[in-house]
Amino acid sequence: MKRKVVKGALMWMIVACILSVFTLTVASEPPEEAVDIDWNSPQSVYDRIIGQGPVAVIPPELEGYGVKLAGKKGMLTGYMLPKGWKEAVGGVKKLVATNSGSLVHDPATALNAMIFEQMTGIHIELIEMKDALLWPKTMSAAMAKSTDIDLFYVDRAMIDTSILASAGWIYPVDELFPPDVQKLYPDGVLMSLSARDGHFYATPLTLWGEYLFYRPSWLQKAGVSVPTTWQELITASKKVDKWAKSNMGPGNAGMVCSVGDPDSVYRLWTMLNYSKDQKIVVNDKIMVDPAVWNLMTGFWVDGGAAPESIEYGWPDAPEVFAKGRAGFIIAGSVFMKKFGDREYAGAIQGDWVVLPSPAWEGVGIYGRSLGEPDTWAINNFVSPEKKAAGMLWIDFYRSYQAQFNELYVEGNESCMIPVYDHPVVKREVEEPAIRAEAVAQHMGESFPPHTEEALEMVKEYLHKVIIGKIDQAAALKELQSNINEMQ
């Protein structure tokens, strides 16, 4: 199809631009494997990573990367280094890793990196990248077999892990996941960390849970009950939208939703599909379920979702909600903290509530979302010593200590289920019971290589329906036909 050719050409133009900016050091073949670490000593890998330290004030020496942390609290100890790590990493003093976005917004990453450096002497050099450039940069470095990047940041594990693994670009880490360790993480997360070949290639960094936020005052004034299902949310958002426009004026909406980019569409599409307790990939083919499609587009056709949503990336719709311009939003867990910040969300203080994401009518699974953590995967072409250091970093990052900091310091979801039972979490973190319920319900799967292009198509046809260019049924027929041409 012409669309495929244009998009493919655009991707290669991006890759070429990145290659022209970065001078890449290239390796011919993966180096000899020699990661000689005894992960089960001096304790089992399970006991090493589950260790907890006290929640203590962060000292000035653990402040770095331009992030202000001193005086705040975090878990500064707990993880235990495995036997043989020092010999295995040799003279490695630095690991270069890509990072999604600015570290100013990732205080837990900065803290954990400083703790790791204090423990091992290995500095994590984090390259801050915009989301739009993250995957093209990863692909360009991987295809060139570059050794300039030691750890690739993977923010769409269900899609990207299998692509990187099938080409031999990332290093398998199965030894970090014995059966008892697997029990620490939701099944959906584990599915995201493994590729279609069944091997593990990454460990959890953080989890992006999705929740329903609403304005009680708006619902009360509009005469609307709190919805418990997706179907009820469509009806409720329509009523709130009518009230808001009549009483609050133009620019207000019943619901705002981020669907301006493929990744945002991906999150909405998958969580709706998974709430139905079914996967998207059937017999290795991407199938757009008609009921899911009608419900997703129904937020605009039958509900009160703002048409402006087609312009909103993942942080944009929450900003509109924070300014008091909408009654409902589906947004990530980090906004439990941000909506409580007067500077960010002064217009809604004391007037917002969060709940698990709605259930599919007749199925009744609340809080179901995509079980896809952000991760780091190890470049298969770096030296054995850097592979050892990389495994040490991701072993630490999936530990209780590091995962506690993701939840407590930053407000992201922890991928490790026991963290939600910590007394400080229960006492001080926003809505720990709701979070724990959602994390346990996460669901995942491995997508085929053409998924990224399929997502572009889903976004394109969703936008066509929203602006009234095509009806739901015709859009679905064309969309599935175009996806089928790639399969």
C-alpha positions in Angstrom: 0.0 0.0 0.0 1.1 3.6 -0.6 0.7 4.4 3.1 3.2 1.7 4.0 5.8 3.0 1.5 5.5 6.6 2.8 5.7 5.6 6.4 8.7 3.3 5.8 10.5 6.0 3.9 9.8 8.5 6.8 11.2 6.0 9.3 14.4 5.6 7.4 14.7 9.3 7.0 14.5 9.6 10.8 17.0 6.9 11.2 19.4 8.5 8.7 19.1 11.8 10.5 19.9 10.2 13.8 22.8 8.3 12.3 24.2 11.6 11.0 24.0 13.1 14.5 25.5 10.2 16.5 28.9 8.8 15.6 28.3 5.1 16.3 31.0 2.6 17.4 30.2 -0.6 15.6 30.8 -4.2 16.6 30.7 -7.1 14.1 29.2 -9.9 16.1 28.1 -10.3 19.7 31.1 -10.8 21.9 31.8 -14.0 23.8 29.4 -14.5 26.6 31.1 -14.5 30.0 28.6 -13.1 32.6 30.0 -15.1 35.5 27.9 -13.9 38.5 26.4 -16.3 41.1 22.9 -14.7 41.3 21.9 -17.1 44.1 24.7 -16.1 46.5 25.2 -15.0 49.2 21.4 -15.6 49.3 19.0 -16.8 46.7 18.1 -14.3 44.0 14.6 -14.1 45.5 15.9 -13.1 49.0 18.5 -10.7 47.5 16.0 -8.6 45.6 13.2 -8.7 48.2 15.2 -7.1 51.0 13.9 -4.0 52.5 15.7 -1.1 54.2 14.1 1.7 56.3 12.4 4.7 54.7 15.0 7.4 55.4 15.7 11.0 54.5 17.7 11.3 51.2 21.2 12.8 52.0 22.9 15.3 49.7 25.4 12.7 48.3 22.5 10.8 46.7 21.3 13.8 44.8 22.3 14.0 41.1 21.3 14.4 37.5 20.0 17.9 38.3 17.1 16.4 40.3 16.4 18.0 43.8 16.0 15.1 46.2 17.9 16.0 49.4 15.5 16.2 52.4 12.9 14.0 50.8 12.5 10.3 51.8 13.1 7.1 50.0 14.3 3.5 50.6 18.1 3.8 50.5 19.1 0.2 51.3 17.7 -3.3 51.0 19.0 -4.8 47.8 22.0 -7.2 48.2 24.7 -7.5 45.5 25.3 -11.0 44.2 28.5 -12.9 44.7 31.1 -12.5 41.9 29.7 -9.2 40.6 33.0 -7.3 41.0 35.1 -9.8 39.1 32.4 -10.1 36.3 32.2 -6.3 35.6 36.0 -5.9 35.6 37.0 -2.3 35.0 33.5 -1.1 33.9 32.9 2.3 35.5 30.1 3.6 33.4 27.0 2.3 31.6 25.2 4.4 28.9 21.5 4.0 28.9 18.7 5.8 27.0 15.9 7.3 29.0 12.3 8.3 28.1 12.0 12.0 28.7 13.7 14.3 31.1 15.1 13.1 34.4 13.5 16.1 36.1 10.3 14.1 35.8 12.0 10.8 36.8 13.2 11.5 40.4 13.1 7.8 41.2 15.3 6.9 38.3 17.8 9.5 39.4 17.7 8.3 43.0 18.1 4.7 42.1 21.0 5.5 39.7 22.8 7.3 42.5 22.2 4.5 45.0 23.5 2.0 42.4 26.6 4.1 41.8 27.3 4.3 45.5 27.0 0.5 45.8 29.1 -0.5 42.8 31.1 2.5 41.6 29.4 2.2 38.2 27.9 5.5 36.9 24.7 5.2 34.9 24.9 7.9 32.1 21.3 8.5 31.1 20.6 10.0 27.7 17.3 11.9 28.0 15.3 11.5 24.8 11.9 12.6 23.7 9.5 9.6 23.2 9.2 10.3 19.5 13.0 9.8 19.0 13.5 6.9 21.5 12.5 4.0 19.2 14.2 5.4 16.0 17.4 5.9 18.0 17.2 2.4 19.5 16.6 0.9 16.0 19.5 2.9 14.4 21.9 1.8 17.1 20.7 -1.8 17.1 20.8 -2.2 13.4 24.3 -0.7 13.3 25.4 -3.0 16.1 26.6 0.0 17.9 28.4 -0.3 21.2 27.9 3.3 22.2 24.7 2.5 24.0 24.8 -0.3 26.6 21.1 -0.4 27.7 18.1 0.4 25.4 15.1 1.9 27.1 12.0 0.0 25.9 8.7 1.7 26.6 6.4 -0.6 24.6 7.6 -4.0 25.7 4.8 -5.9 24.2 5.7 -4.6 20.8 9.4 -3.8 20.9 10.9 -6.7 22.9 10.2 -9.3 20.2 11.5 -7.1 17.4 14.8 -6.5 19.2 15.1 -10.1 20.3 14.3 -11.8 17.0 17.1 -9.9 15.3 19.6 -10.9 18.1 20.0 -7.2 19.2 19.4 -7.7 22.9 20.7 -10.1 25.5 18.5 -12.8 27.2 18.4 -12.7 31.0 16.5 -15.9 31.8 18.7 -16.6 34.8 17.2 -13.6 36.6 13.7 -15.2 36.6 13.5 -18.5 38.4 10.0 -19.5 39.3 9.9 -18.0 42.8 11.0 -14.6 41.4 8.3 -14.7 38.8 5.7 -14.8 41.5 6.8 -11.3 42.6 5.3 -9.7 39.5 1.9 -9.9 37.7 1.6 -12.4 35.0 0.8 -9.6 32.5 4.1 -7.9 33.3 6.1 -11.1 32.9 4.5 -11.7 29.5 5.7 -8.2 28.4 9.2 -8.9 29.6 9.5 -12.1 27.5 9.7 -12.2 23.7 7.8 -14.4 21.3 10.6 -17.0 21.6 9.7 -17.4 25.3 12.9 -16.0 26.7 13.2 -13.0 29.1 15.1 -10.0 27.8 14.3 -7.3 30.4 13.3 -6.6 34.0 10.6 -4.2 35.2 11.4 -0.5 35.5 8.0 0.9 36.2 4.4 0.2 35.3 2.0 2.7 33.7 -1.4 1.9 35.2 -4.6 3.6 33.9 -7.4 4.8 36.1 -10.7 6.6 36.0 -10.6 10.2 37.5 -13.8 12.2 37.8 -15.1 15.5 39.3 -17.8 14.8 42.0 -19.2 18.3 41.8 -19.8 18.1 38.1 -21.5 14.7 38.3 -23.7 15.8 41.1 -24.8 19.0 39.3 -25.4 17.0 36.1 -27.4 14.4 38.0 -25.1 11.6 37.0 -24.1 8.5 39.1 -20.5 7.3 39.1 -20.1 4.8 36.2 -18.8 1.3 36.9 -18.6 0.0 33.4 -17.1 1.4 30.1 -20.6 1.4 28.7 -22.0 3.4 31.6 -19.0 5.9 31.2 -20.1 6.7 27.7 -23.6 7.6 28.8 -22.4 9.5 31.9 -19.8 11.5 29.9 -22.5 12.6 27.4 -24.8 13.9 30.2 -21.9 15.7 31.9 -20.8 17.1 28.6 -24.3 18.6 28.0 -24.4 20.1 31.5 -20.8 21.5 31.2 -21.4 23.2 27.9 -24.7 24.7 29.1 -23.4 25.9 32.5 -19.6 26.2 32.2 -19.4 27.4 28.6 -17.5 26.3 25.4 -14.2 24.6 25.9 -15.5 22.4 28.7 -16.3 18.7 28.1 -17.8 15.7 29.7 -14.5 13.8 29.1 -11.0 14.4 27.8 -8.8 11.6 26.4 -5.3 11.5 25.0 -5.5 10.0 21.5 -3.3 12.3 19.6 -0.4 9.8 19.1 -0.3 6.1 18.4 1.0 5.2 21.9 -1.9 6.9 23.6 -4.3 5.1 21.2 -2.5 1.9 22.0 -3.1 2.2 25.7 -6.8 3.0 25.3 -7.3 0.2 22.7 -5.5 -2.5 24.7 -7.1 -1.7 28.1 -10.6 -1.8 26.5 -9.8 -5.1 24.8 -8.3 -6.6 28.0 -11.2 -5.5 30.1 -13.2 -7.9 27.9 -10.7 -10.5 29.1 -9.4 -11.2 25.6 -6.2 -10.6 23.7 -5.8 -8.7 20.4 -3.4 -11.1 18.7 -5.4 -14.2 17.5 -3.4 -16.9 15.7 -0.5 -14.5 15.2 -2.8 -11.9 13.6 -4.0 -8.5 14.9 -7.8 -8.5 15.1 -9.8 -5.4 15.9 -12.8 -6.7 17.9 -16.0 -5.0 16.6 -17.5 -4.5 20.1 -14.2 -2.9 21.3 -14.0 -0.7 18.2 -17.6 0.5 18.7 -17.0 1.2 22.3 -13.7 3.1 21.7 -15.2 5.3 19.0 -18.4 5.5 21.0 -16.8 7.9 23.5 -17.0 10.5 20.7 -20.0 9.2 18.7 -22.3 8.5 21.6 -20.5 10.0 24.6 -19.1 13.3 25.7 -15.4 13.0 24.9 -13.9 16.2 23.5 -13.1 16.2 19.7 -9.9 18.1 20.6 -8.6 14.8 22.0 -7.1 14.0 18.6 -4.5 16.7 19.3 -3.7 15.5 22.8 -0.5 13.5 23.6 -0.4 11.5 26.9 0.3 14.6 29.1 -2.1 17.0 27.4 -5.5 15.7 28.4 -4.5 15.5 32.1 -3.5 19.2 31.9 -7.0 20.1 30.6 -8.6 18.0 33.4 -6.3 19.7 36.0 -7.5 23.1 34.8 -11.1 22.1 35.7 -12.3 21.8 32.1 -13.6 18.2 32.1 -15.7 15.8 34.2 -13.9 12.5 33.4 -10.5 11.3 32.3 -8.7 8.0 31.9 -5.1 8.8 32.9 -2.0 7.2 34.4 -1.2 6.5 38.0 1.4 9.3 38.2 -1.6 11.8 38.1 -2.8 10.7 41.5 0.2 12.7 42.8 0.0 15.5 40.2 -3.7 16.2 40.6 -3.0 16.7 44.3 -0.4 19.3 43.5 -1.9 22.8 43.9 0.6 24.3 41.5 -0.3 21.8 38.7 -4.0 21.3 39.5 -5.2 24.2 41.6 -8.6 24.4 39.9 -9.7 20.9 41.1 -8.3 20.7 44.6 -10.8 18.9 46.8 -12.9 18.0 43.8 -11.5 14.9 42.1 -11.7 11.2 42.8 -9.8 8.2 41.4 -11.2 4.7 40.8 -9.9 1.6 39.1 -10.6 1.6 35.4 -14.2 0.5 34.6 -15.2 -3.0 33.8 -16.6 -4.4 30.6 -20.3 -4.8 31.0 -21.0 -8.5 31.7 -17.4 -9.4 32.4 -16.8 -7.4 35.6 -13.0 -7.1 35.8 -12.2 -3.7 37.3 -8.8 -2.1 37.0 -7.8 -4.1 33.9 -5.0 -2.4 31.9 -2.1 -3.3 29.8 0.5 -5.1 31.9 3.4 -3.4 30.1 6.3 -2.0 32.1 8.9 0.4 30.9 12.2 -1.6 30.8 15.8 -1.6 29.9 17.2 -4.3 27.6 21.0 -5.0 27.3 22.7 -4.4 23.9 23.9 -7.8 22.7 27.0 -6.3 21.1 28.7 -4.8 24.2 31.5 -6.5 26.0 30.9 -9.4 28.5 31.9 -7.1 31.3 29.3 -4.5 30.3 26.7 -7.2 29.9 27.5 -8.3 33.5 27.2 -4.6 34.7 23.9 -4.2 32.7 22.5 -7.3 34.3 23.5 -6.0 37.7 21.7 -2.7 37.1 18.5 -4.3 35.9 18.7 -6.9 38.7 18.8 -4.0 41.2 16.1 -2.0 39.5 13.5 -4.7 39.7 14.3 -5.1 43.4 11.9 -4.2 46.3 14.2 -1.2 47.1 14.1 0.3 43.6 10.5 -0.5 43.0 9.5 1.0 46.3 11.2 4.3 45.2 9.3 4.2 41.9 6.0 4.1 43.8 6.9 6.2 46.9 9.2 8.9 45.5 7.7 9.3 42.0 4.2 8.1 42.2 4.6 5.5 39.4 3.2 2.0 39.8 5.6 -0.6 41.2 5.9 -3.8 39.2 6.6 -5.8 42.4 3.3 -6.8 44.0 4.6 -7.0 47.7 5.6 -3.3 47.7 1.9 -2.4 48.1 1.9 -4.1 51.5 4.6 -1.9 53.0 3.1 0.1 55.9 4.6 3.4 54.7 3.0 2.8 51.3 -0.4 2.1 52.9 -0.1 5.2 55.1 1.5 7.8 52.7 1.0 6.8 49.1 -2.2 7.8 47.2 -4.8 5.1 47.0 -2.6 2.0 47.6 -5.5 -0.4 47.6 -6.8 0.8 44.2 -3.3 0.6 42.8 -2.7 -2.9 44.1 -6.0 -4.1 42.6 -5.1 -2.6 39.2 -1.5 -4.0 39.2 -2.7 -7.5 40.0 -5.2 -7.3 37.1 -2.8 -6.2 34.4 -2.7 -8.3 31.2 -0.1 -8.5 28.5 0.8 -10.3 25.2 3.5 -10.3 22.6 2.6 -8.4 19.4 3.9 -9.2 15.8 6.5 -7.0 14.1 4.0 -5.0 12.1 2.1 -3.7 15.1 3.6 -0.2 15.0 2.2 0.3 11.6 -1.1 -1.2 12.6 -1.3 1.3 15.5 -0.9 4.2 13.0 -3.8 2.8 11.1 -6.0 2.5 14.3 -5.2 6.1 15.2 -5.9 7.3 11.6 -9.3 5.6 11.5 -10.2 6.6 15.1 -9.5 10.2 14.1 -11.6 9.9 11.0 -14.6 8.7 13.0 -14.1 11.5 15.6 -14.2 14.2 13.0 -17.2 12.6 11.2 -15.3 11.8 8.0 -16.5 8.1 8.2 -18.9 6.1 10.3 -17.8 3.4 12.8 -18.8 0.4 10.7 -17.1 1.5 7.5 -14.0 2.6 9.4 -13.7 -0.8 11.0 -14.1 -2.6 7.7 -11.3 -0.5 6.0 -9.1 -0.7 9.1 -9.2 -4.4 9.4 -8.7 -4.9 5.7 -5.6 -2.6 5.7 -4.2 -4.5 8.7 -4.8 -7.8 7.0 -2.8 -6.8 4.0 0.3 -6.7 6.3 -0.4 -10.1 7.9 
